[in-house]
Amino acid sequence: MSEEGAAVGDAASPPPGAAASPPSAPAEEQPVAAAGEEGKAGGEAPAAEGRRYRALVLTGFGGYEKVKLQTRQLPGAQPSPAAGQVSVQVRACGLNFADLLARQGLYERLPPPPVSPGMEAAGTVVAAGEGVASPKVGDKVMVLARSGLWQEVVTVPANQTFLMPEGMSFEEAAAFLVNYITAYMVLFDFGNLRSNQSVLVHMAAGGVGTAAVQLCQTVENVTIFGTASASKHDALRENGVTHPIDYRTADYVEEVRKISPKGVDVVLDPLGGSDTTKGFNLLKPMGKLVTYGVANLLTGQRKNLMAMAKTWWNQFSINALQLLHLNKAVCGYHLGYLDEEVELISSVVTKLIALYSQGKIKPKVDSVWPFEQVVDAMKRMQEKKNIGKVVLVPEAPQKDESKTTEN
Ligand SMILES: NC(=O)c1ccc[n+]([C@@H]2O[C@H](COP(=O)([O-])OP(=O)(O)OC[C@H]3O[C@@H](n4cnc5c(N)ncnc54)[C@H](OP(=O)(O)O)[C@@H]3O)[C@@H](O)[C@H]2O)c1
């Protein structure tokens, strides 16, 4: 992990309510000084009182080395959010599968590099702009944005923050929004999951998968088929998966049909390509497939053109008449394109916080990594080792720098 001192800015003009901005005037780049090079960046001495803070920055598309830790500087001692915005001292950030795709240039919702990635974080409000009644300075919040949250200090519209419920840690909070909003909306808004039904959850030990499995159990008597590497099957059972399937050594379609010859009621499809077709064929009459990812695109550290071609070649396609004859539904979900649906997302978060407070859902944090170890964090997910959420923190955790957590 290297530190680099070139001046960088996030999206030049992100759409309203989308990306987090640097915590000072977003239209002009702030001078950035490399660690140990105070006052040199931008060719001018930065204001002596300007607060320095660290940010992870994607400097270009490619391998792990494209993510750098940089030091930036505010014009003043404290951030000064504009009207309707708040500034947050970030304590933990979520790593999402989309961040791996984004690094390779495969996630279209990330503004072009150089850009600070990061769609979710948690921290404490340190400043509130004019007209912001909530959250208040000192409140602990979760933050959702299109990008820009892997920084020690971020400034976002107040309506992109959500108060953390009592008893929730910053690490849990960084594992909450993206995974649970996605899982909730695909299972209930699109999937319409009801009691005595069955669900196939792919990547069941991952962030969204773990959340989906927990949410399935808020409905009575749901049979959960969950795919994951064999080493994760004990964890799957513990989390509530009825039938863990090792998709790496067995044909998951056959495995499902051995137990449920008619198939399943709901398929959650984060894989894309030929897996969407397999999922669709596994649906019972009146079944629903919700597609929400293309994990099959990711085969290594860099963009794989063969995998891309194969995935797109096998892309599922169907027409309305075929759907009519088959009595099945196909839905597509992308949280990244719902960023202007503030009320809709807020209503889902309210329901999720209630479920958390009732003890019905609890984020599973796989591991916590300081910003300096962002490469190790990304490897953990890309090498299929995580069970639950991979979390980044600006400050090194006290016990040990990067170890897996029990929760
Ligand atoms: N549409 C949306 O709004 C939205 C929002 C959030 C997430 N998603 C999608 O949901 C899926 C899960 O996301 P997540 O952030 O929770 O990640 P995650 O599930 O924690 O991802 C890592 C795990 O996925 C499994 N995996 C399957 N194929 C893989 C591949 N090609 N490369 C690496 N790992 C692979 C691995 O476990 P096993 O192999 O052991 O299963 C790995 O440990 C992704 O497809 C993501 O893009 C979509």
The ligand as a Gaussian input file, in Angstrom:
#p B3LYP/6-31G(d) Opt

LIG

0 1
 N      -27.784000      -4.617000      -7.662000
 C      -27.468000      -4.102000      -6.488000
 O      -27.983000      -3.059000      -6.101000
 C      -26.482000      -4.824000      -5.632000
 C      -26.152000      -4.326000      -4.361000
 C      -25.242000      -5.046000      -3.577000
 C      -24.665000      -6.194000      -4.079000
 N      -24.998000      -6.624000      -5.318000
 C      -24.425000      -7.864000      -5.872000
 O      -24.595000      -8.889000      -4.923000
 C      -23.511000      -9.793000      -4.991000
 C      -22.896000      -9.929000      -3.621000
 O      -22.263000      -8.724000      -3.262000
 P      -21.495000      -8.558000      -1.874000
 O      -20.946000      -7.191000      -1.870000
 O      -22.371000      -9.012000      -0.777000
 O      -20.283000      -9.553000      -2.042000
 P      -19.973000     -10.985000      -1.366000
 O      -21.148000     -11.868000      -1.537000
 O      -19.444000     -10.795000      -0.017000
 O      -18.857000     -11.465000      -2.392000
 C      -17.809000     -12.270000      -2.129000
 C      -18.164000     -13.742000      -2.196000
 O      -18.852000     -14.047000      -3.400000
 C      -18.556000     -15.389000      -3.821000
 N      -18.255000     -15.318000      -5.256000
 C      -19.039000     -15.795000      -6.255000
 N      -18.527000     -15.520000      -7.429000
 C      -17.373000     -14.869000      -7.216000
 C      -16.378000     -14.311000      -8.058000
 N      -16.470000     -14.384000      -9.389000
 N      -15.316000     -13.700000      -7.497000
 C      -15.208000     -13.605000      -6.153000
 N      -16.130000     -14.109000      -5.310000
 C      -17.208000     -14.717000      -5.829000
 C      -17.406000     -15.853000      -2.961000
 O      -17.908000     -16.787000      -2.013000
 P      -18.334000     -18.281000      -2.408000
 O      -17.659000     -18.590000      -3.704000
 O      -17.853000     -19.118000      -1.286000
 O      -19.816000     -18.212000      -2.524000
 C      -16.940000     -14.610000      -2.218000
 O      -16.468000     -14.888000      -0.918000
 C      -22.576000      -9.239000      -6.079000
 O      -22.899000      -9.814000      -7.321000
 C      -22.927000      -7.780000      -6.101000
 O      -22.580000      -7.130000      -7.296000
 C      -25.892000      -5.968000      -6.101000

